[in-house]
């Protein structure tokens, strides 16, 4: 059987590993969210540009 010291060391190691993995996961998710928001911003700006161009064409046509 394992001694209490070995068990606590194992639990400590598991908790440390868990903390490291959760931290990496949160950082990865934050980076993904940032990339997605950047992409959506670029798409929105392209849409605004298209609407502005169409508006300018409409005004110039009259």
C-alpha positions in Angstrom: 0.0 0.0 0.0 1.0 3.6 -0.5 1.9 5.7 2.4 0.1 8.9 3.2 3.1 10.9 1.9 3.0 9.1 -1.5 -0.8 9.7 -1.8 -0.5 13.4 -1.0 2.3 13.7 -3.4 0.2 12.1 -6.1 -2.7 14.3 -5.3 -0.5 17.3 -5.4 1.0 16.3 -8.7 -2.5 15.7 -10.1 -3.7 19.1 -8.9 -0.7 20.8 -10.4 -1.2 19.1 -13.7 -4.9 20.0 -13.7 -4.1 23.6 -12.9 -1.6 23.7 -15.8 -4.0 22.1 -18.2 -6.9 24.4 -17.3 -4.7 27.4 -17.6 -3.5 26.3 -21.1 -7.2 25.6 -22.1 -8.4 29.0 -20.9 -5.5 30.8 -22.8 -6.2 28.8 -25.9 -9.9 29.6 -25.8 -9.1 33.3 -25.3 -6.8 33.3 -28.3 -9.5 31.5 -30.4 -12.2 34.1 -29.3 -9.8 36.9 -30.2 -9.2 35.4 -33.6 -12.9 34.9 -34.2 -13.7 38.5 -33.2 -11.0 39.8 -35.5 -12.5 37.8 -38.4 -16.0 39.0 -37.7 -14.8 42.6 -37.5 -13.1 42.3 -40.9 -16.3 40.8 -42.3 -18.4 43.6 -40.8 -16.1 46.3 -42.2 -16.3 44.7 -45.6 -20.1 44.9 -45.4 -20.0 48.5 -44.3 -17.7 49.3 -47.2 -20.1 47.6 -49.7 -23.1 49.5 -48.3 -21.2 52.8 -48.4 -20.2 52.1 -52.0 -23.8 51.2 -53.0 -25.0 54.4 -51.3 -22.5 56.5 -53.1 -23.5 54.9 -56.4 -27.1 55.5 -55.6 -26.6 59.1 -54.8 -24.4 59.7 -57.8 -27.0 58.1 -60.0 -29.6 60.7 -59.1 
